Amino acid sequence: DKTKVKRASFEEKQVLPKAEEIAKEKKPQDLKDAIVKGAELKHAETKEKSALPSKEDVEQEKIEKKRNQLIQEATASSLKHVETVEKNRLPTKDDLVTERRLSKELPK
């Protein structure tokens, strides 16, 4: 019913940025300008830190490399022939009786 719906009015408000926000935006631009102009930069020492692997890690890596090498060197003639046997176990009489009894006990 359109008669019960009230008309709504709205205003667009434009919020101006604060001085802090403007300063944050200017800082990256100032840095870019300084880099382009060639501002005086301070010398910094760099230190490279690299952790050496433990003895166990080195041994594990050697084992993995050896295993991978053996796999790559393996040929079809060096592999053994294996017969695949599928086993399909049929239920026993007791299994069938138990299953029937359980299915009758369950509510439908």
Secondary structure, DSSP 8 states (H G I E B T S, - for coil): -GGG--------------HHHHHHHHHHHHHHHHHHHT----------------HHHHHHHHHHHHHHHHHHH--GGGS-------------HHHHHHHHHHHHHS--
